[in-house]
Amino acid sequence: MYLISACLIGENVKYDGGNNLHSLARSLYESGQAIPVCPEVLGGLSIPRVPSEMVGSRVIAADGTDVTAQFHRGAEQTLALAKKHHIKTAILQARSPSCGSQTVYDGSFTGRLIPGQGITTRLLEAHGIEVITIDEFARRQSEK
């Protein structure tokens, strides 16, 4: 069983009200192998919402609002769900200030990426839960 970003299975939970539908992610969900989660929504943020990016250890919305507390709340809720279902691996959306596992946007809102992890990813990994992207998952499946 996997935890998976809800946007990857086609749920309209992105900041702009859209999704990042990926057919492999959707298949995992439809076959009962994945539990969808959106840490930002769990943390109390609305859909749609002002886009946010990492600025150091904080998460700042494009309008200057500090939304770090909501991101931490969502990360804690996500961790609780992962523990409840004995999740070992989470497949989360790349580059997100919640879910990014290798790079995140740099806080300039210009599309520039920097090495780093989102708040949820850091918390999950601190508790021994592996976080990968859907592309990484697809690569692993093709190697089997």
Protein Blocks (a to p, Z undefined) as FASTA:
>chain_A
ZZddfklnopafbfnopacddfklmmmmmnopaccddfklmnopacdddddddehjbccd
fkopacklmmmmmmmmmmmmmmmnopabdcddehiaklomkbccehlonopacedddfkl
mmmmmnopacddfklmmmmmmmZZ
